[in-house]
Amino acid sequence: MAEKKARRARATQNYSSQRAFDYHRLVIKLGTNLVTTGDGCLDLENMANLAGQVARLHQQGLEITLVSSGAIAAGRDKLGLHKDRRDIPARQVMAAVGQGRLMYTYEQLFAAHGITVAQALLTKMDIADRAGYLNARNTLLGLLDLGVVPIINENDVVAIDEIKEAKFGDNDNLSAMVANLVDADLLIILSDVAGLYTADPHLDAGASLIPRVERIDARVEQLAGGAANRRGTGGMMTKIEAAKLATSSGVSVVIAAGRLPEVICRLAQGESIGTLFPSMTTRLESRQRWMVSGLASRGKIAVDAGAATALKKRKGSLLPAGVKEVSGEFQRGDVVQIVDAEGNRIAYGISNYGSAEIESIKGAHSEEIMSLLGYEFGAEVVHRNNLVVV
């Protein structure tokens, strides 16, 4: 134990003196297994260790936002509910009790370093529309500008599964959305998982860690298959989903084990730990980020191979001739998801026509729109200026 503390002290001194960072604005997701002990209580020692790492980076000018799990576990412990309750009302009660306890703990830990923290509770409904998205974005950026460390969690007290699309479902996806909101350079997803492996390391002794994934495809998603861990809600698949969203909006992602010595500081300096998913695109303008998030998507348009190529390779508009199928109900001006013939997501865009209108003009040439509808809002179903390829 003494040697472990001494090693941590040496690492702390080393990193506190170094100022060369590969990233400036970080979003760090802390999983349930990092902030709680095996019996479900808050792990104050490890939380203090993680807060200390964040504080050292913050004091050297980095902007950091935390997305922290643990509210339900903290509430369960406070209420003395030792049985793992999965019904929604019980989880909401535990979240209501535990969220305050979780935030109080963080406030005390960061106050020791002279850092102010702020709580933000979000649901999908809060940021599904453009105005809500911008309000959340402006608030978080304003906090960062003032040197505050925002600490974010899903508002489990009001976000319930019965409300369609109301929940992010896990803090992995929430962290990707937050990274999208604040234009982060890097999203760090920390849990008790070291990264993405070639096979399940619990079942295959020969499984090896994959240090870098250039593109998240069907093969990568297959490697990520598996159930969620015992105390958290997100397994590797949710982390891959989060990485897919974040990298599509210009944010690099690392999945790593959160109990490694000085892991946050080392990742901020670009050290190869865990699995890196480099950004797939350059920084996106705010409206494009909102579209890419998919939160406001109202429907889906499937296109043929020629249209898919035109969108991806030639940065063209989506014309009615390339539309094969329309699903969901949406109106003119709504955000829609565009997929290829195999169902792979290729773009998001703001539609010039409603779903019923596109059903009437799909497969037709643009000059036929007037005769088919009796009016037209342009030759394109989605204009290239209102489209983001992912």
C-alpha positions as CSV (number, residue, x, y, z in Angstrom):
1,M,0.0,0.0,0.0
2,A,2.8,2.4,0.9
3,E,4.7,1.7,-2.3
4,K,1.4,2.2,-4.3
5,K,0.9,5.7,-2.7
6,A,4.6,6.6,-3.3
7,R,4.3,5.6,-6.9
8,R,1.1,7.7,-7.3
9,A,2.9,10.7,-5.6
10,R,5.8,10.4,-8.1
11,A,3.4,10.3,-11.0
12,T,1.5,13.3,-9.7
13,Q,4.6,15.3,-9.4
14,N,5.7,14.3,-12.9
15,Y,2.5,15.2,-14.6
16,S,1.9,18.4,-12.6
17,S,5.2,19.8,-14.1
18,Q,4.4,18.9,-17.7
19,R,2.4,21.3,-19.8
20,A,2.4,19.9,-23.3
21,F,-1.0,18.5,-24.0
22,D,-2.4,17.1,-27.2
23,Y,-6.0,18.2,-26.2
24,H,-7.4,21.3,-24.7
25,R,-11.1,20.6,-24.1
26,L,-12.0,17.2,-22.6
27,V,-15.2,15.5,-21.7
28,I,-14.6,12.7,-19.2
29,K,-17.2,10.0,-18.5
30,L,-16.8,8.2,-15.2
31,G,-18.6,4.9,-15.0
32,T,-20.4,3.5,-12.0
33,N,-17.7,1.0,-11.3
34,L,-15.2,3.8,-10.9
35,V,-17.2,6.0,-8.5
36,T,-18.6,3.1,-6.4
37,T,-17.1,0.2,-4.4
38,G,-18.0,-3.4,-4.8
39,D,-20.9,-3.1,-2.3
40,G,-22.4,-0.1,-4.1
41,C,-21.2,2.7,-1.8
42,L,-19.4,5.8,-3.2
43,D,-15.7,5.1,-3.6
44,L,-14.4,8.3,-2.0
45,E,-10.7,7.3,-2.4
46,N,-10.9,6.7,-6.1
47,M,-13.2,9.7,-6.6
48,A,-10.6,11.9,-4.8
49,N,-7.9,10.4,-7.1
50,L,-9.8,11.2,-10.3
51,A,-10.8,14.7,-9.1
52,G,-7.1,15.3,-8.3
53,Q,-6.1,14.4,-11.8
54,V,-8.8,16.7,-13.3
55,A,-7.8,19.5,-11.0
56,R,-4.1,19.3,-12.1
57,L,-5.2,19.6,-15.7
58,H,-7.6,22.3,-15.0
59,Q,-5.0,24.3,-13.2
60,Q,-2.8,24.1,-16.3
61,G,-5.5,25.6,-18.5
62,L,-7.4,22.6,-19.9
63,E,-11.2,22.8,-20.0
64,I,-12.9,19.8,-18.5
65,T,-16.5,18.5,-18.3
66,L,-17.4,15.4,-16.3
67,V,-20.2,13.1,-17.0
68,S,-20.6,11.0,-13.9
69,S,-22.6,7.9,-13.1
70,G,-23.2,6.9,-9.5
71,A,-26.4,8.8,-8.5
72,I,-28.6,5.7,-8.3
73,A,-25.9,3.7,-6.4
74,A,-25.4,6.6,-4.0
75,G,-29.2,6.8,-3.4
76,R,-29.5,3.0,-2.9
77,D,-26.7,3.1,-0.3
78,K,-28.2,6.1,1.5
79,L,-31.6,4.5,1.7
80,G,-30.2,1.2,2.8
81,L,-31.7,-0.7,-0.2
82,H,-29.3,-3.5,-0.6
83,K,-31.4,-5.3,-3.2
84,D,-30.8,-4.2,-6.7
85,R,-34.1,-2.7,-7.8
86,R,-34.7,-2.3,-11.5
87,D,-38.2,-0.9,-11.6
88,I,-38.4,2.7,-12.8
89,P,-40.1,4.3,-9.7
90,A,-37.5,2.8,-7.4
91,R,-34.6,3.9,-9.6
92,Q,-36.1,7.4,-9.8
93,V,-36.4,7.6,-6.0
94,M,-32.8,6.4,-5.6
95,A,-31.6,8.9,-8.2
96,A,-33.4,11.8,-6.4
97,V,-31.7,10.9,-3.1
98,G,-28.3,10.0,-4.6
99,Q,-27.9,12.9,-7.0
100,G,-27.5,15.4,-4.2
101,R,-25.1,13.2,-2.3
102,L,-23.0,12.6,-5.5
103,M,-22.8,16.3,-6.2
104,Y,-22.0,17.2,-2.6
105,T,-19.1,14.7,-2.7
106,Y,-17.8,16.3,-6.0
107,E,-18.2,19.8,-4.6
108,Q,-16.1,18.9,-1.5
109,L,-13.4,17.1,-3.5
110,F,-12.9,20.0,-6.0
111,A,-13.2,22.7,-3.4
112,A,-10.0,21.2,-1.9
113,H,-8.3,22.3,-5.1
114,G,-10.0,25.7,-5.3
115,I,-12.3,24.7,-8.2
116,T,-16.0,25.5,-8.5
117,V,-18.3,22.8,-10.0
118,A,-21.7,23.1,-11.5
119,Q,-24.5,20.5,-11.8
120,A,-26.3,19.9,-15.1
121,L,-29.1,17.3,-15.4
122,L,-30.1,16.6,-19.0
123,T,-32.6,14.5,-20.9
124,K,-33.0,13.9,-24.6
125,M,-36.1,16.1,-24.6
126,D,-34.1,19.1,-23.3
127,I,-31.9,19.2,-26.4
128,A,-33.9,17.5,-29.1
129,D,-35.0,20.9,-30.6
130,R,-32.6,23.4,-31.9
131,A,-33.3,26.1,-29.3
132,G,-32.9,23.6,-26.4
133,Y,-29.6,22.4,-27.9
134,L,-28.2,25.9,-28.2
135,N,-29.4,26.8,-24.7
136,A,-27.6,23.8,-23.2
137,R,-24.5,24.5,-25.3
138,N,-24.3,28.1,-24.4
139,T,-24.7,27.3,-20.7
140,L,-21.9,24.7,-20.7
141,L,-19.6,26.9,-22.8
142,G,-20.2,29.8,-20.4
143,L,-19.3,27.6,-17.4
144,L,-16.1,26.5,-19.0
145,D,-15.2,30.1,-19.9
146,L,-15.6,31.0,-16.2
147,G,-13.3,28.1,-15.2
148,V,-16.1,26.0,-13.7
149,V,-16.1,22.2,-14.1
150,P,-19.6,21.1,-15.2
151,I,-20.7,17.8,-13.8
152,I,-23.4,16.2,-15.8
153,N,-25.8,13.3,-15.4
154,E,-29.0,12.2,-17.0
155,N,-32.1,13.5,-15.2
156,D,-33.3,10.0,-14.1
157,V,-36.0,11.6,-11.9
158,V,-38.0,12.7,-14.9
159,A,-36.6,10.7,-17.8
160,I,-38.4,7.4,-17.9
161,D,-38.4,4.6,-20.4
162,E,-42.1,5.0,-21.1
163,I,-41.6,8.4,-22.7
164,K,-40.4,7.5,-26.2
165,E,-36.9,8.8,-26.9
166,A,-36.8,10.6,-23.6
167,K,-33.8,8.8,-22.2
168,F,-30.2,8.7,-23.4
169,G,-30.3,5.2,-21.7
170,D,-26.8,5.3,-20.4
171,N,-24.1,7.8,-19.6
172,D,-21.9,6.6,-22.5
173,N,-24.3,8.1,-25.0
174,L,-24.9,11.1,-22.8
175,S,-21.1,11.8,-22.7
176,A,-21.0,11.7,-26.5
177,M,-23.8,14.2,-26.7
178,V,-22.1,16.5,-24.3
179,A,-18.8,16.2,-26.3
180,N,-20.9,17.2,-29.3
181,L,-22.4,20.1,-27.4
182,V,-19.2,21.7,-26.2
183,D,-17.0,21.0,-29.2
184,A,-14.6,18.8,-27.2
185,D,-11.3,17.7,-28.6
186,L,-11.4,14.4,-26.8
187,L,-14.0,12.2,-25.1
188,I,-12.5,9.9,-22.5
189,I,-14.8,7.0,-21.5
190,L,-13.4,5.5,-18.3
191,S,-14.8,2.4,-16.6
192,D,-13.4,-1.0,-15.4
193,V,-12.9,-2.0,-19.1
194,A,-9.5,-1.5,-20.6
195,G,-10.7,-0.9,-24.1
196,L,-11.9,-2.9,-27.1
197,Y,-10.5,-6.4,-27.5
198,T,-10.3,-8.9,-30.3
199,A,-12.5,-11.2,-28.3
200,D,-14.2,-11.2,-24.9
201,P,-11.1,-11.2,-22.5
202,H,-13.2,-12.9,-19.8
203,L,-13.8,-15.9,-22.0
204,D,-10.8,-15.9,-24.3
205,A,-7.3,-15.8,-22.7
206,G,-5.9,-15.1,-26.1
207,A,-7.9,-11.9,-26.6
208,S,-5.7,-8.8,-27.2
209,L,-6.4,-5.1,-26.8
210,I,-7.0,-3.1,-30.0
211,P,-5.1,0.2,-29.5
212,R,-6.7,2.1,-32.4
213,V,-9.9,1.8,-34.5
214,E,-9.9,4.0,-37.6
215,R,-13.5,3.4,-38.5
216,I,-16.4,1.8,-36.6
217,D,-17.9,-0.7,-39.0
218,A,-20.0,-3.9,-38.6
219,R,-16.9,-5.9,-37.6
220,V,-16.1,-3.5,-34.8
221,E,-19.7,-3.5,-33.6
222,Q,-19.6,-7.3,-33.6
223,L,-16.5,-7.3,-31.4
224,A,-18.4,-5.0,-29.0
225,G,-21.3,-7.4,-28.5
226,G,-22.1,-8.4,-25.0
227,A,-24.3,-7.6,-22.0
228,A,-23.9,-4.6,-19.7
229,N,-21.8,-4.9,-16.6
230,R,-23.4,-5.7,-13.3
231,R,-23.6,-2.3,-11.7
232,G,-23.6,0.0,-14.7
233,T,-26.0,0.3,-17.6
234,G,-23.6,0.5,-20.4
235,G,-21.6,-2.4,-21.9
236,M,-19.0,-2.2,-24.6
237,M,-21.7,-1.8,-27.3
238,T,-23.0,1.4,-25.8
239,K,-19.4,2.7,-25.7
240,I,-19.0,2.0,-29.4
241,E,-22.3,3.7,-30.1
242,A,-21.0,6.7,-28.2
243,A,-17.7,6.7,-30.0
244,K,-19.6,6.5,-33.4
245,L,-21.6,9.6,-32.5
246,A,-18.6,11.6,-31.1
247,T,-16.2,10.8,-33.9
248,S,-18.8,11.7,-36.5
249,S,-19.0,15.2,-35.0
250,G,-15.3,15.9,-34.9
251,V,-14.4,14.5,-31.5
252,S,-11.7,11.8,-30.9
253,V,-12.6,9.1,-28.3
254,V,-10.6,6.9,-25.9
255,I,-12.1,4.0,-24.0
256,A,-9.7,3.1,-21.1
257,A,-9.5,1.6,-17.6
258,G,-10.2,4.3,-15.1
259,R,-8.1,2.9,-12.2
260,L,-4.7,3.1,-14.0
261,P,-2.3,5.5,-12.4
262,E,-2.7,9.1,-13.7
263,V,-4.8,7.8,-16.6
264,I,-6.6,11.1,-17.3
265,C,-3.3,13.2,-17.3
266,R,-1.6,10.6,-19.5
267,L,-4.4,10.5,-22.0
268,A,-4.6,14.3,-22.2
269,Q,-0.9,14.2,-23.2
270,G,-1.6,11.8,-26.0
271,E,-0.2,8.6,-24.4
272,S,-1.5,5.4,-26.0
273,I,-3.8,3.8,-23.4
274,G,-6.9,1.8,-24.1
275,T,-8.5,2.1,-27.5
276,L,-8.4,5.3,-29.5
277,F,-11.1,6.2,-32.0
278,P,-9.7,9.2,-34.0
279,S,-12.1,11.8,-35.2
280,M,-13.6,11.0,-38.6
281,T,-14.2,14.6,-39.6
282,T,-12.9,18.2,-39.0
283,R,-14.7,20.5,-36.6
284,L,-18.4,20.9,-37.5
285,E,-20.4,24.1,-37.3
286,S,-23.0,24.1,-34.4
287,R,-26.0,23.4,-36.6
288,Q,-24.3,20.5,-38.3
289,R,-23.4,19.1,-34.9
290,W,-27.0,19.3,-33.8
291,M,-28.0,17.4,-36.9
292,V,-25.3,14.7,-36.5
293,S,-26.4,14.1,-32.9
294,G,-29.6,12.5,-34.3
295,L,-31.6,13.7,-31.4
296,A,-33.9,15.7,-33.6
297,S,-34.3,13.1,-36.3
298,R,-37.9,12.6,-37.2
299,G,-37.7,9.9,-39.9
300,K,-35.5,8.0,-42.3
301,I,-34.9,8.1,-46.1
302,A,-33.3,5.2,-47.8
303,V,-31.4,5.9,-51.0
304,D,-30.0,3.9,-53.9
305,A,-26.3,3.3,-54.6
306,G,-25.9,6.2,-57.0
307,A,-27.4,8.7,-54.5
308,A,-25.2,7.3,-51.7
309,T,-22.1,7.8,-53.8
310,A,-23.2,11.4,-54.8
311,L,-23.7,12.3,-51.1
312,K,-20.5,10.7,-49.8
313,K,-18.0,11.3,-52.6
314,R,-19.3,14.3,-54.6
315,K,-20.9,16.2,-51.7
316,G,-24.1,16.5,-53.7
317,S,-27.7,17.1,-52.8
318,L,-30.3,14.4,-52.4
319,L,-32.6,14.4,-55.3
320,P,-36.0,12.6,-55.5
321,A,-34.7,10.2,-58.2
322,G,-32.3,8.6,-55.7
323,V,-34.9,8.0,-53.0
324,K,-36.0,4.3,-52.5
325,E,-38.0,4.3,-49.3
326,V,-39.3,6.6,-46.6
327,S,-40.0,5.6,-43.0
328,G,-41.5,7.6,-40.1
329,E,-43.7,10.7,-40.3
330,F,-42.0,14.1,-40.6
331,Q,-42.7,17.5,-42.0
332,R,-40.8,20.0,-44.2
333,G,-38.0,21.4,-42.2
334,D,-37.5,18.4,-40.0
335,V,-34.1,16.6,-39.6
336,V,-34.1,13.2,-41.2
337,Q,-31.6,10.3,-41.2
338,I,-30.3,9.2,-44.7
339,V,-29.3,5.5,-45.1
340,D,-28.0,3.4,-47.9
341,A,-29.7,0.3,-49.4
342,E,-28.2,-1.8,-46.6
343,G,-29.5,0.4,-43.9
344,N,-26.1,2.0,-43.0
345,R,-26.3,5.6,-41.8
346,I,-24.6,7.9,-44.3
347,A,-26.0,11.4,-43.5
348,Y,-28.4,13.7,-41.7
349,G,-30.2,16.6,-43.3
350,I,-33.1,19.0,-43.1
351,S,-35.8,17.9,-45.5
352,N,-37.4,20.2,-48.0
353,Y,-40.5,18.0,-48.1
354,G,-42.6,16.0,-45.7
355,S,-42.7,12.2,-45.6
356,A,-46.0,12.0,-47.5
357,E,-44.7,14.3,-50.2
358,I,-41.5,12.3,-50.6
359,E,-43.5,9.1,-51.0
360,S,-45.2,10.8,-54.0
361,I,-42.0,12.0,-55.7
362,K,-39.5,9.3,-54.8
363,G,-37.8,7.9,-57.9
364,A,-39.0,10.8,-60.0
365,H,-36.9,13.4,-61.8
366,S,-36.8,16.8,-60.2
367,E,-38.6,18.5,-63.0
368,E,-41.6,16.2,-62.3
369,I,-42.1,17.5,-58.8
370,M,-44.5,20.2,-59.8
371,S,-46.7,17.9,-61.8
372,L,-46.8,15.2,-59.1
373,L,-47.5,17.6,-56.1
374,G,-48.9,20.7,-57.8
375,Y,-46.2,22.8,-56.1
376,E,-42.6,22.5,-55.2
377,F,-40.1,23.7,-52.6
378,G,-37.0,23.1,-54.7
379,A,-35.5,20.4,-56.9
380,E,-33.8,18.7,-53.9
381,V,-35.3,16.5,-51.2
382,V,-32.3,17.6,-49.0
383,H,-30.1,20.4,-50.3
384,R,-26.3,19.9,-49.8
385,N,-26.2,23.1,-47.6
386,N,-28.5,21.4,-45.1
387,L,-26.8,18.0,-45.1
388,V,-24.0,16.5,-43.1
389,V,-22.4,13.3,-44.2
390,V,-21.3,10.9,-41.4
